[in-house]
Each structure stands twice: as C-alpha cells, then as structure tokens.
Amino acid sequence: MSAVATEIRLFDQRDVPWIGSLLDLIVHSLGQPWRVLLERVAHADLEAHPSRVQTVLRAVRRLTGGKAERTRVARDLRALVLGHPALDRDARDARLSIAATTLGVSRSDVESLLWADLALERPVVLPSGRPPEAALIAHANLDRIQRAVRRARSVQIRAWDRANDLVRTVARYGLISHVSRGARGETILDVTGPLALFHTTTVYGSALAQLVPLLAEQPHFELDAVCEFDGIEQTLRVEPPLLLPAVRPSRRAPSIAERLARDLQKAKYVVEREPSPLEAGDELVFPDLAIDIAVGDAASDMAAGSPGAGFERWWIEIVGFSTAEYLTYKLDRYQAAGVERIVLLVDADRTTELLDHPRVLPFRRRVPLDLLEGVWR
Amino acid sequence: MADEPVRPPDIWEGAPKVQVSSAWQLPPLRWYQQAALAHWRIAGQRGVIALPTGSGKTLVALAAIAELGVPALIVVPTCVLLDQWAEALSRCWQGEVGRLGDGEYRVGAITVSTYSSAVIWAPRIGDRFGLVIVDEAHHVGAWCPGEVLEMLVAPARMGLTATPPPPGGELGERVGPVIYSIGVDALTGDALAEYELVTIPIALAPPERVHYRTQRGRFAHVYAKHARRQRGEMSWHQFVRTATRTTEGREALEAWKDYRALIAYPTGKQAALRELLARHRGERTLVFTGDNATAYRIARELLVVPITHEIGRVERTQVLERFRTGEITVLVSSQVLDEGFDLPDADIAIIVGGSSSARRQVQRIGRVLRPRPGKQALVYELAVDDTTEIEYVRRRRAGLERPVRAAGGVR
C-alpha cells in the first residue's frame, strides 16, 4: 500500500456546472439505450474526472431505481416476444404489435421494456422529470461514502445528540465495533472495516454501508474512514454541512433481537428492549435486551400468577460478525461494567471462530429459547 | 468400468473409503475415455486430460472417482456447471453430493464447488479430499487461483479441458502436465458429429470502407509511433497504458474502438446472417458474436433470444428448455455459450465475430458436435474482407486440423 494517503473529495456546489451539462446529455438521450448515453458522455468535454462522472451516473441510476420490478417485466416480455428470428420488417412489426395488444401498451413501450433490466441496454428514463443538480449531488455523496466504507480498514463515527440510532443500527447489522464516550461529549463508534477481515468482506461491507444514509439525520457528526483503492490508501472525512438524500423509512423485517423479545414475552418473561447503554470504563456497551428473571419466592408467585419481588436482571447482546478475540473483548467490557449475568448470542454463520465459554451461545437464524433458559437455570 | 475391482490407491490411506467407493452405476467408457483414464493412472494419478467439448470429459472424471474410492472435490468455474456436475453425480452415485456455491454450503464425501467458493473453503476443508478434479482446467492460474490447489492436500489430481494451455505454468505445477489429448477431428464421425467449417467473406459497403480506413489509419499512425519509441517491443497492455496519458493516444484508442465496432456487425454481416437464418429456418442455430453489444443488437433486430451474463439464471434455464423442445431455434451470445454450459443439441453455428483465440474457436465449434445419427453440423464464419478480422480468422484456424471451405455465396 502507498505510504502517501490521498483524500476523497465529496460533491458540493462547485460540481453544479458540469453536473448540469451531464443532465443535458441525459435529457438528450431519453429513450435511448444507456450504452448510447455512455458513449456520448465519453465524448463530451465535461470538466470533471471520469470517476466523478461515473459516480454521478450511478446516482442517476439510483434515482431512477426499481430494478426488481423492471427485471420481472422485462423477463416476462422477452418470453412473450423473443423466439424464431423475425427476418423481415413485417414479421418483426407483427410480433411487436401482438405483444403490445396483449399487454395493452404501445409498440414502442414493448421495445423499450424488452431490455429494461439490462444495465447498458435499458432505455434512459427520468420518471420524475429532470432532477435538480442538488439531488444528484446528494445521491452521489451517498454513493461515494458507501463505496469508501465498503473498502475501509476502519471507520470512526463521532456523533452528538442522536447517537443511539447509529449504535443500534451497528448492532442490528452485527458489525464489529466498540463504543466509547469522547472528551467533547460525543459518542465514538469505532467500527472495524471490511478490509480488516479475512472472510465475508463483501457482505460485511454492504452491512457497514447501511449506516451511511442514517448520517442525513445526524445534526452533528464526524466520520473518518481509512480505505484502500487499487492498493492506495485513501482517507475520507465527512462532516456537515453535507448534502445527503433524506432517509426514507424502510419497512424491514423484525431483527433477531425483536423476534427473541417477542418469544420471551410469549413465555411470560419481563423483557426490556434496547435498555440504556452501560458504562464500562471509558467505553459503553449496548445490550439488546434486559430480562428480569424471577428467583426464589418470586418464581413460585409467578407460577401462581402473582408476580412478587426477587428478580435477577440478565442482559443479552446479539453479536453478528465476530472473532473469538472480539467475543472475549465483549465479555471483558461487560465485566468492567459490573455485569455478571450476560449472555452473548453469536450468529454461527457470521463468526470466524466460536469462543468456548458458558455465556457464549451460538445460533442460526432464530435463537432457541430452551438453550437460553438453560443459562439462567 | 463396473467389472473392475474398486480399490483405494496406496497414496491415500486415511480417507473414509467406503463412502465413495460403493454403489456406482456408470455407463461403459468409450475407447478414448478408457485411454485417457489409463494414461492418468500411469502418470501417477496426476495430470490434465484434453478432450473436445461434448466428448464426455465428465464421465472420465466420474470413472476416476469411482476407481479411487476416496473423497473427491470437483472445482468448476460457474454455478451452471456446479448444477450439471451435481446432477451427473446423482445419476450414477447414490451418496449425497456436497455443494459449495450458489447459496448452498454443504460438504460431502464428493463435493462440487465453484472456483470462488473453493477460494473461501479450501483453508477449512483442504485436508478432507484425496482426489481433486479441476473442470475447465485452462483457467488455473487466472479464474481459478493456483493458491486454491495449493491449499488442497489431495495427492490425486485431474484437470479437464477442451483447450489445454501451453505446457508449464500454474496448471502444470498444481495439477500436472497434459497426459492425454485428442482433437475434434479425431473424434468426428465417432464420438462427435461430422462438421463443415465454411468461411463467408463479407464486403464493407463503400461508406463503411471509407470510415474503416479513416479510423484504422488514425489508430495505426499513433500505434506505430509508440511501437517505434519502444523499438517494437510493446505489448497491447503497455500501449493502452501509455496511450491513455495523451489526447492523441486517447483519440487513437477511440478510433480503434470505433472501427472494431464497425466490423463487428456491418451491413454485409447483417444481410449474411439473415440469409443464413432463412436458409436454415427451423434448425437449431447458435449465433456467436464478439461482444455483448452486438449480441443485443442482433436480438433487438431479429427478436431472437440473447444469452449473456446479464440474463439471470431462471430465465436462462427457461430459454434453454425452450431451445431443447424446439420452441425457439436461435440463440445469440458473445461468450456465455462458449464453454461451461450444457447446451441442447444444435446443428448450425454462425460465428459473426470474436477474438483471435483458437481456444475459443474450438469451444464454439464443439457446441454443435453432439453426435446424432446422420448429423452433419455446419459452422459458418463471417469475415470482413481487407480488415484486421482476416488476421483474427487466420489465427483462430490454427487450432483446427481440417481445411476450411470458403464460400462466396452469401454476401
């Protein structure tokens, strides 16, 4: 790796003029295959480095979105239209017309939708009209930061105010991290980058990239990433003011912690989701669940249907990507926080090496309740 | 094969032999398959077997696994081949086939893995197998990193290919030398169908000729200048690297791309392709192009099905099934159909364009050589006169042993 680190520059108002020219080319190429647009872009005299142009073009693709739907439509249409060779214009026109009538669309729609899922063949479209330059800048920034963190050795996020969302997202995606308090009152998240791992770097990198859109909701933060592109170390510093696309609330499947909490509640346990972080020296630990287990008389009261005093609090943290070293570190942190009753539930598919420890339980997909109950019994 | 005593070799003592050595139902081997296996045995159960596409390389490997009776790992380049190997194994062996790749991660006594999954899994399971089969072995050292084979302890190794690379290199080091090789022509009329290769000269239209000369001249001028500077010792890679640093160089590369795009599918080729498809209407035909853009262009113009890396697995499977049943008769592709695909029987291949690779040419021709009583396959090759494509065609023919008929009938 090169000793000289270079800095990754994000997009801002200085990029507006050439992005405007690029948008002109896009509008001029509407309806034509992306291949044609790219040829035009290659020959255009845009005052920007080709890699920056490519980033903005990816942002355009993001904005036009909807690949899954396009794939289904195009695949069905190809099955309907493509077949024996149409060797003359009449045969070709007839086949397209039949498909158009069958689907209730125009012939030109059939022609353009046929290849709508192929990166270079699909037609250039702007369904919501010409986007403002600022929207492209925001999406280009998102793309550039996400690409950087996917190629990062380490990422540090310092957040003021709304750090909890970030920490919980880190936990939800099972990223290897530690959290501490900074001298300026900030929460510091040190997240291991994918290039520091030996396995599952792509999956891990994608999970890490999911953090980036959340930065749009952070009023005050700093992100530093040390990355590697083509063997050259590059650093990225991100802080407001910065244009990023607004976060769209996504409908997501319940997390493993949420499903476990539901299972525990069904089994009549008293469960607290996302309890407050615990101080462990200079650092913080974020258990996913806290469970109050009835002991002694309370247990018999519970069995009789009348909860009484005498509860033991157990903490549970779900760990995604991990190594034995990381699990040991986690257990140490809980010990430093004065927590003895901790269970680390480790995703067996995402760990490189399981730690042989009575408080470390492996699971796949869903946590088996009986295994967990075995610990506190 | 079934009559021969199945015994594990001396070189592999510690493996659970019984899992693999029982319950095989293999069809009898043909003469050249037996010969290949015998050569491999004599070579100390290491080496590469080169047999043409469609001649039954898989069966040779299955016979080797049955004969050794030790756990075996088969590494293949694509998920499609992973499926095909797993299916071939389950047809003749009763055990559960392990799979590594395409979302499945299960290790068995006989396991099929994609190259990329083998990269990840080799450190963990590299000590479990006594035999490793490398399919499409000419990719060792590139697509299939040599390190994968270094991490496997298997003493017995067999490489399979239709187009062996030159001696030495990583393949020789990790798997062994080519210990048995037989060409297409030695098997035509026996294990492979008879075929005829017809080259069709294509003339550029006058405006196309002018455009070609202009762009070719623009490129050749800059290329010659660079070559003189390097005193003739310049690879294409070096040229591209230096050319992209200057405006003149970048323009030369643009001119190169431009005239290559022109000869990929000029009007003459368009007319010839239509005429050939009309002549062989209803016959299963594969159209090979030099790049995806041309494949899509043909698909767009003639409303035929393209098969490229962008066409998903589900759709590909459906298309191949439609091709198998005769519902569609023409497929167009640039590279995907070249190798590693169990294509249904086809009679006609039309090579619209391609690289100068003799290896690829052999693979493409192999696609129409699946034998059938009375079958005479036809391979048409379209070559634009007085262009660089003629040199490409000449180099491609170097991999073939038979004379080529030039036809002027289609223009």
Interface residues (C-beta under 8 A of the other chain):
Chain A: R35 A42 H43 T71 R75 R78 A79 V81 L82 G83 H84 P85 A86 L87 R92 R95 L96 E111 L114 W115 D117 L118 A119 L120 E121 H199
Chain B: I120 E254 R274 L277 A278 R281 N292 A293 Y296 A299 R300 E301 L302 L303 V304 V305 E310 G312 V314 E315 Q318 E327 I328 T329 V330
